[in-house]
Structures are given as structure tokens and as C-alpha cells.
Amino acid sequence: MPNPWPALDYAQWRDTLETLQLFTQIAGKVRLSLTPWVNHSWQVPLYVSARGLATSPIPSGDEIFEIEFDFIDHRLSARTSRGNAQSFPLAPYSVAEFLRRLMECLNDLGVSVRIVETPNELPDPIPFPKDSVHKSYDADAAHRFWRVLVQSDRVFKQFRTAFLGKVSPVHFFWGSFDLAVTRFSGRRAPQHPGGVPGLPDAVAREAYSHEVSSLGFWPGNAAYPHAAFYSYAYPAPAGFSEAKLANGASFDKTLGEFLLPYDTLRAAPDPDALLLDFAQKTYAAAADLGKWDRAALECELGEPGRVRPIG
């Protein structure tokens, strides 16, 4: 059987990654503009679907609609609860052209929306209507990226089942372009200092209003040109960076988080087991050093069709 964790070389698909991140930001900002705020910005992410990445339902008057990036047939689709739909091919458009096509689709569906047209969390952002620089779309690379998200989403959701406390959905943040799941201790955190490039301080402070341990997958950027799984804590308890991990994971002092290189995982005899081990050990370091009430917050991993035992 082929490896379900496909190769994903940052240098090989960098141009498509940068363009696709901007495409998803446009769709995500549509959701942001129309959806009531949920704690920690949980109203804005995209979700892994059976064909790509989707917004989930977005309110529009007394109806709903959704937007989906289809990385099998390589189309952008928008559908409403009235039964009408519009789509166009995903192709090497400029960001400005993608914006125009998506807004035409939404207008044809009767969806009225205005978005903030400046990208978030990116250096030297170009407003979407003026961006003719980013215009790459390698369909094979986009498909392989989605297949990594499929596998990561599956394992992250299994990891999520072992927590009784507050825990986020497994969701894809289009600003930072990563898939993440976050556990909460239940306690308030010190106010975040802000200063995240391209992210309003108020958003960062609301996102980190409570203590967290967060796990995710990130395809890399120019400063760290490698795909990797990550885990961090906020606030990071004393000694967190010194926690000992095996199997190729280490703490990156520049990024301030533990990293497990994607290539290390896909070469492992049992990638699922390695990823679950990374997730559990980095969470345990955050929870033990941060003095979380683990006995009250944790449970067994969930199993299909088996009710969680409560003792």
C-alpha cells in the first residue's frame, strides 16, 4: 500500500503554498465578516472535508451558505441552503482574479458581503485587489497538502477524545495556515503581550485569554522552510523547553515550541503512533509543569461505538 502520508517538500510547492494561503484567507474573511464571534476566534477557521477545506455553514440573512476548496476536482464551490450553487476551477489565478471570481459567485448566489482586503499574519502584505504577484497553483501539490491534512485531522481528532475539559475543534486557521487542536486548563492566563505580525492585539489577547496546550501541523514558511508538527503552551511553564522527547522531536527556541519534522513522521514505521506520542508527551509536559488538574481533565482515548466509561 502507498504511504498515506505523502511527500510534501516546502521548496517544491512554496509558490503554490503562498498563493493558496491567500486564497483561503479571502474565503475565511467572508466567514469572519458574517459570523458572530466565538471565543478564541473559533468562528473563523476552515475544516478538513472529504474533498478539501470548507468553511462550514455561514449565515446570510435567514439562510446559510458554505464555501469549499475541492482539492480532488480542483474547484472552488459555494452552495446555499436555497439549493443554488456556483463554482469555478482552482487554477493559477492571481489573488486579485481569485477575489473577483469568488465575489462574483457570492453575488450570483445573493450573498452580500464586504471583507477587509488586507492579508493577515504575513510579512509585507499586498491588498488582495492589487495582488498580481501570487498566481501559482500546482494541483498535485495542493492535493498532497490536503492529504496531509486528512491524515493529521484524523489523528488529532483521536487525540482530542482523551480530554474532558474545554478543547477546541480540530480546525484550520487561514491566517497562520495551520491545522490545530487546543486543550485548556480552565484557568485564566496572563494578558498576551500582542505584537503578532499582521494580527490585531485584541484578537491575540482574546485568543490566549486562558491557559492552553496547542498541537498542530504547519507546512512551513521562508523562515522555517520545512513542514512540521508543533506543540506549544501559553503561558509556557518553567522548564517546558527542557522536556525530553524521543523520536526526532525537539524544542525550537526561535519559534518557542516543540517541533516534530514531517519527514521524520512519514518515515516512521507507525506514523500514527509517533504523532500521538508527540501530542501526549508535549501536552503532559505543559500540564505537569503548569500544574493542571489532570485527573479531572483527562479520560481514555475514545473508541468507535463504545460509550466512555465513567467509573
C-alpha positions in Angstrom: 0.0 0.0 0.0 1.3 3.5 -0.7 2.3 5.7 2.2 -0.9 7.6 3.3 1.4 10.4 4.4 2.6 11.9 1.1 5.8 13.8 0.4 5.5 17.5 0.9 8.7 19.4 0.1 8.3 23.1 1.0 10.7 24.3 -1.7 8.9 22.3 -4.3 5.5 23.9 -3.7 6.4 27.2 -2.0 4.8 29.4 -4.7 1.5 27.4 -4.6 1.5 27.4 -0.8 1.8 31.2 -0.7 -0.9 31.7 -3.3 -3.2 29.1 -1.6 -2.8 30.7 1.8 -4.1 34.0 0.3 -7.0 32.2 -1.5 -8.0 30.7 1.8 -7.7 34.0 3.6 -10.2 35.5 1.2 -12.7 32.7 1.9 -12.0 32.8 5.6 -12.6 36.6 5.7 -16.0 36.1 4.1 -16.8 33.8 7.1 -15.3 36.3 9.5 -17.4 39.1 8.1 -20.7 37.3 8.5 -20.3 35.0 11.5 -20.8 36.1 15.2 -17.7 36.0 17.3 -16.9 32.8 19.2 -14.3 32.5 21.9 -10.7 32.3 20.7 -11.7 33.1 17.1 -13.4 29.7 16.6 -15.9 31.2 14.2 -13.2 31.9 11.5 -11.4 28.6 10.7 -11.9 26.2 7.9 -12.4 22.5 8.3 -10.9 19.4 6.6 -13.7 17.9 4.4 -13.9 14.8 2.3 -12.8 16.8 -0.7 -10.7 19.6 0.6 -11.2 22.5 3.0 -14.6 24.0 3.8 -16.0 26.9 5.8 -19.0 25.0 7.3 -22.3 26.9 7.2 -22.1 30.7 7.2 -25.3 32.8 8.0 -26.7 35.0 5.3 -29.9 36.7 6.2 -32.3 33.8 7.1 -30.4 31.3 5.0 -26.9 29.7 5.2 -24.2 29.1 2.6 -20.8 27.4 2.6 -17.6 27.7 0.6 -15.4 24.7 -0.2 -11.9 24.3 -1.8 -12.1 20.9 -3.6 -8.6 19.5 -4.0 -9.8 16.4 -5.9 -11.5 18.1 -8.8 -9.7 21.4 -8.1 -12.7 23.7 -7.9 -13.9 26.4 -5.6 -17.6 25.9 -4.8 -20.2 27.9 -3.0 -23.6 26.5 -2.1 -26.6 27.9 -0.3 -29.5 26.4 1.7 -31.8 27.6 -1.1 -30.3 24.9 -3.3 -28.3 27.1 -5.7 -24.6 26.8 -6.3 -21.7 28.4 -8.1 -18.2 27.2 -8.8 -15.1 27.9 -10.8 -11.8 26.0 -11.3 -8.9 26.3 -9.0 -6.1 27.4 -11.3 -3.0 29.7 -11.4 -5.1 32.9 -11.0 -3.6 36.0 -9.4 -5.0 36.7 -5.9 -6.8 39.7 -7.4 -8.5 37.4 -10.0 -9.5 34.8 -7.4 -11.1 37.6 -5.3 -13.0 38.9 -8.3 -14.3 35.4 -9.2 -15.3 34.5 -5.6 -17.2 37.7 -5.1 -19.0 37.3 -8.4 -20.0 33.8 -7.3 -21.4 35.1 -4.0 -23.2 37.9 -5.6 -24.8 35.5 -8.0 -26.0 33.5 -5.0 -27.5 36.6 -3.4 -24.8 36.8 -0.7 -23.9 40.3 0.2 -20.5 40.7 2.0 -17.6 43.0 2.3 -14.3 41.9 3.6 -11.1 43.5 4.9 -8.9 43.3 1.9 -5.5 43.1 3.6 -4.0 39.7 4.4 -3.2 38.8 8.0 -0.1 37.3 9.6 2.1 37.7 6.6 5.1 40.0 6.0 4.7 42.9 3.6 1.1 42.1 2.8 -0.3 43.2 -0.6 -4.0 44.1 -0.6 -6.0 41.3 -2.3 -7.3 43.5 -5.2 -3.8 44.6 -6.1 -2.0 41.3 -5.7 -0.9 40.1 -9.2 2.4 38.7 -7.7 1.0 35.5 -6.2 -0.5 33.4 -9.0 0.7 29.8 -8.7 -1.4 26.6 -8.4 0.2 23.2 -8.7 -2.8 20.9 -8.4 -0.7 17.9 -7.4 1.0 19.8 -4.6 -2.4 21.2 -3.4 -3.8 17.6 -3.4 -0.8 16.3 -1.4 -1.1 19.1 1.1 -4.8 18.3 1.6 -3.9 14.6 2.0 -1.5 15.5 4.9 -4.3 17.5 6.4 -6.7 14.5 6.1 -4.2 12.2 8.0 -3.4 14.9 10.6 -7.1 15.7 11.2 -7.8 12.0 11.7 -5.1 11.6 14.4 -5.7 15.0 16.0 -9.4 14.0 16.4 -8.4 10.8 18.1 -6.1 12.7 20.5 -8.9 15.2 21.2 -11.1 12.4 22.6 -8.9 11.9 25.7 -9.8 15.2 27.2 -12.9 16.1 29.3 -12.1 19.8 29.8 -12.5 22.6 27.3 -11.0 21.6 24.0 -11.2 23.3 20.6 -12.4 21.6 17.4 -9.7 20.4 15.0 -9.7 23.4 12.7 -7.6 25.1 10.0 -6.6 28.7 10.7 -6.1 30.5 7.4 -4.1 33.4 8.9 -1.2 31.2 10.1 -2.1 28.4 7.6 -2.1 25.6 10.1 -4.3 22.8 11.4 -4.6 22.9 15.2 -6.4 21.5 18.2 -6.1 23.2 21.6 -6.7 22.0 25.2 -7.4 24.4 28.1 -6.5 24.1 31.7 -9.7 26.1 32.8 -7.7 28.9 34.3 -7.2 32.5 33.0 -3.8 33.3 31.5 -1.7 36.4 31.9 -2.6 39.0 29.3 -0.9 38.2 26.0 1.7 40.9 25.1 0.4 41.1 21.5 2.8 42.1 18.8 2.0 39.2 16.5 2.7 40.5 12.9 -0.5 41.1 11.0 -2.8 40.2 13.9 -4.6 42.8 15.9 -3.5 42.8 19.6 -7.1 42.5 20.7 -7.5 39.3 18.7 -4.3 37.7 20.1 -5.3 38.6 23.6 -8.7 37.1 23.3 -7.3 34.0 21.7 -4.9 33.5 24.6 -7.2 34.6 27.4 -6.9 31.2 29.1 -4.0 28.7 29.6 -3.5 26.4 26.7 -1.6 23.5 25.3 -1.9 23.5 21.5 -1.0 20.9 18.9 -0.8 21.5 15.2 0.5 20.9 11.7 2.2 23.7 9.7 3.7 23.4 6.2 6.5 25.9 6.8 7.5 29.3 5.6 10.5 31.2 4.3 12.0 31.5 7.9 11.5 27.8 8.6 11.2 26.0 5.2 10.0 22.6 6.4 6.7 21.0 7.2 6.4 20.1 10.8 4.1 19.2 13.7 4.3 21.6 16.6 3.2 21.8 20.2 3.4 24.9 22.5 2.0 26.1 25.8 0.7 29.5 26.7 2.0 30.6 29.1 4.9 28.3 28.9 5.6 27.0 32.4 9.1 27.0 33.8 11.1 24.1 32.4 8.8 23.4 29.5 11.5 23.8 26.8 13.7 21.3 28.6 11.2 18.5 28.5 12.8 15.4 26.9 11.2 13.9 23.8 12.3 11.0 21.7 11.9 10.0 18.1 13.2 13.2 16.4 11.2 15.9 18.2 13.0 18.9 19.7 12.3 22.4 21.1 12.9 25.2 18.7 14.0 28.3 20.7 13.3 30.7 17.8 9.7 29.6 17.4 9.2 28.8 21.1 7.6 25.4 20.5 8.4 21.7 20.1 8.7 20.5 16.5 8.4 17.1 15.0 9.6 17.3 11.4 7.0 16.0 8.9 9.6 14.0 7.1 10.6 12.2 10.3 7.0 11.3 10.9 6.3 9.9 7.4 9.4 7.8 7.5 8.4 6.2 10.8 7.2 2.5 11.0 4.0 3.7 12.6 3.3 7.4 11.9 0.0 7.5 13.8 1.7 6.2 17.0 4.6 8.6 16.7 2.2 11.6 16.3 0.0 10.5 19.2 3.2 10.1 21.3 4.4 13.6 20.4 1.0 15.0 21.2 0.7 13.3 24.5 4.2 13.9 25.8 4.2 17.6 24.9 0.8 18.1 26.4 1.9 16.2 29.6 4.9 18.5 29.9 2.7 21.6 29.7 0.1 20.1 32.1 2.5 18.7 34.7 4.8 21.7 34.8 1.8 24.1 34.7 0.1 22.1 37.5 -3.1 21.4 35.6 -5.7 19.2 37.3 -5.0 16.3 35.0 -7.2 13.8 37.0 -10.2 16.0 36.4 -9.4 16.9 32.8 -8.4 13.6 31.2 -10.1 10.3 30.1 -9.3 7.3 27.9 -9.0 7.7 24.2 -12.4 7.3 22.6 -13.3 4.2 20.6 -15.9 3.9 17.9 -19.3 2.5 19.2 -18.1 2.3 22.9 -19.6 4.6 25.5 -16.9 6.4 27.5 -16.7 4.6 30.9 -17.2 7.0 33.9 -16.1 4.6 36.6 
